[in-house]
Amino acid sequence: MNNKKRYYVSVQSRTIMEQQGDAAYELEIEATPDEVSQLRALFDSMYHFDMETYFRMHYPGIPEHYDNDNNLYERDLKNIYRLLHELGTGETKEHIASMNVLD
């Protein structure tokens, strides 16, 4: 049984919407509730590391290339785009592929 629904996703604002007109979005996906939960968890993790890097920037003695939180933020962002590519509509898959963010 395929219980996938269409969702409208904004990576920038970390939102996943069921209604197209609710807010601005960049990408469309077809996902199950479990897949949406997985994407939300990645957004939450990315947000956490985004805040950690924000706090780190106020301590100029720590070079960015030694910032593990920055590496984890980038890891989450890549995982988000991999998942969005997997779940995406044809147009979404093409757009993500053109971004060259997939390893």
Beta strands, then each sheet from edge to edge (+ up, - down):
strand 1: 5-10
strand 2: 15-17
strand 3: 27-31
sheet 1: 2+ 1- 3+
end
